[in-house]
Every structure is written in structure tokens, then in C-alpha cells.
Amino acid sequence: MDPDSRSDDFIRVVEAVRKKEGNQLLTDDDLIILAAEEISRTFTHEEKNYSV
């Protein structure tokens, strides 16, 4: 399985969970998916070239 396919699958799952927000009670798995999606969009200080 190629990484792009897995990335597309993850995006589809996140979108499905986001559609549930405000309408249905989110499960623990849904919350983990949302947390993983948030983490996937963050950067380290090194990646942003911030001085320490």
C-alpha cells in the first residue's frame, strides 16, 4: 500500500468524523482520530527553524 493511499484514507476518515461533530456523540476512537489529525498538522521547533 502506498503512502498517498493511506493518507487519502485517513483524510476520508477524518472528514466522516467531522460530519458527526455536533450531531452525534463521538466515540473514544473518533476523538483519537481527531487528535491524530491535529498532531499531523503540527511542526516541531526544528522544522520551523525557531531558535531555542
Helices and strands as residue ranges (DSSP letters): H 3-20, H 28-40
